[in-house]
Amino acid sequence: MWFITKYFEVPQDSFFPTRHYFFSKYFARKGIEVDAITSASSITYKKVKGFAWVRIIDGFRYIVLRGPKIRLGANLKRILSWFIFEWRLNRAPRKLNLQKPDIILVSSLSLLTALTAIRFKRKYGAKFVFEVRDIWPMSLVDIVGISPKNPAVKFLAWVEKKAYENADYIVGTMPRLDLHIKEVIDKPFRFKHIGQGVDPEFFDNLEPLPLQIENMIPKDKFIVGFAGGFNLAYKLEQFVDVARILKDRGMNDIVLAFMGDGPEKEKVMEKAKGLDNMIFLPRVTKKQVISFLTKCDVLVNSFRDRQIYKYGISPNKWIDYLYSARPIIMSCSCDTDIIVEVGCGELVPAERPDLIAEKIIEYYHKPKEELEEMGKRGREYLLKHMNYDVLSDKYISIFNELMQQQDEQAN
């Protein structure tokens, strides 16, 4: 199997290993030969000398193709790195003498990799599985605000349609991605939802917070926590309004503690100037994030009021939130599935800081034992249904189905 994605982080090199690493690890354990191919165009990689950097990691071959160093976010160098990756990717089978694949699994982004996968599929007679973690170009239009008539958006829409039409199987981290696919293509397709997951082995040895950061968190307050990226999708500036409402209501025992980094952080911090019930903490390692979350009483997450979320959401931070066994308040115009169904938190409408504040006050008055029981339900569900051992079996069932179909066609 070739597992191709431009952004693939392993724990040996990164604070935040991606889902691709965990899947590759469990695929290899279950007898699948995995060539994981990615790009050095990442914030965590040093410069790769030569064509590629090849290592064996946890039973799979990890191939990092040389590429320019980039910053996350929308910038010209990042876009250029997509095309450089595809150029090198097309040369990789010959340059690295890769074994002919039975399965080609591509995980977006970059969306352009789907075009290369289609070419490989035809050349090698392989089956193409397309994993969608972000709906592009809809995200650019709905969240960033780029016009649907923009030439780049039109080009990416054409790529997306080609990917759906040529994929032998489509996997979405969003539970209702299939509704979107039906709006894009007019032909039958096979789809399965496989959300984000947890690898309990990765959290065997949690790391304590650096003392300097731990001392920033009040010990005698009700802590409402957030940990993640400060980006456009989450509309984190509304929590400044939440903090002001709590202040006006005299809820001085409640403090909002927001951890992470991202392009929107400075704007949020500027808006929060003068508030003593909202603190901002720097980004830490993934294992230290859990240590932070367990110091909170309630966790919050929010999304903008956008059409794209009708297909469902499956953010990485939910894994950390559920693992920390803390109740969750979610602000989103969507069906949150896990949080509501499992009973480990509640949903309020998107972009309603007044309702978020009301819900935080409600949780502040709940008995501590009730909050602990809610958090416990979420953690138990996560470990039972969302661990990568279980999720990898869902993928393997797809691979077996495709291989059986291939055998039947050959006969």
RAJOJO-V324652 format. One line per field, one symbol per residue. ss: DSSP state (H for helix, E for strand, L for the rest). phi: phi as a letter, one per 40 degrees, with the letter a starting at -180 (. if undefined). psi: psi as a letter, one per 30 degrees, with the letter a starting at -180 (. if undefined). A space follows every 10 residues. Layout:
ss = ???
phi = ???
psi = ???
This chain:
ss = LEEELLLLLL LLLLLLLLHH HHHHHHHHHL LLLLEEEEEL LLLLLLLLLL LEEEEEELLE EEEEELLLLL LLLLLHHHHH HHHHHHHHHH HHHHHLLLLL LLEEEEELLL LLHHHHHHHH HHHHLLEEEE EELLLLLHHH HHHHLLLLLL HHHHHHHHHH HHHHHHLLEE EELLLLHHHH HHHHLLLLLL EEELLLLELH HHHLLLLLLL HHHHLLLLLL LEEEEEELLL LHHHLLLHHH HHHHHHHHLL LLLEEEEEEL LLLLHHHHHH HLLLLLLEEE ELLLLHHHHH HHHLLLLEEE EELLLLHHHH HLLLLHHHHH HHHLLLEEEE ELLLLLLHHH HHLLEEEELL LLHHHHHHHH HHHHLLLHHH HHHHHHHHHH HHHHHLEHHH HHHHHHHHHH HHHHHHHHHH L
phi = .bbbacbbbb ccbbcbcccc cccddcdccc gccbbcbabc cacbcccccg cabbacbfgb cbbbccaccb bchcaccccd cccccccccc ccdccbfccd ccbbbbbccc cccccccccc dccbgccbbb cbbbcbcdcc ccbcgccccd dccccccccd cccccbccab bbcccbddcc dcccbbacab bacbccabbd cccdbcbccd dccdcccdcb bccbbbbicc bdccfccccc cccccccccg cccbbcbbbh aicccccccc ccdgccbabb bccbccccdc cccccccabb aabccbcdcc cgbacdcdcc ccccgbcbbb bacaccfdcc ccgbiabbdc fbdccccccc cdcdcccdcc cccccccccc cdccbbcccc ccccccccdc cccccccccc c
psi = kkjkkfjjkl fffkfiklfe eeeeeeeefg gkjkjjkalf ilffklkkka eljklkjhfl kjjjkklkkl klljleeeee feeeeeeeef feeeeghkkk lekjjkkllk fffeeeeeee eeefhlkjkj kjfkjkgeee eeeegkkffk eeeeeeeeee eeeeefkfkk kkfkfhffee effelilklk kkkjalakjf eegeilklkk eeeeffjkfg ljkjlkkaki leefhffffe eeeeeeeffg iffkkkjkka llffeeeeee fgkfkggklk klkaleffee eeefflekkl klllilefff gllilefeee eeefhklkjk jkiljfceee efhgalkllk hifeeeeeee eeeefkkeee eeeeeeeeee eefefglfee eeeeeeeeee eeeeeeeeee .
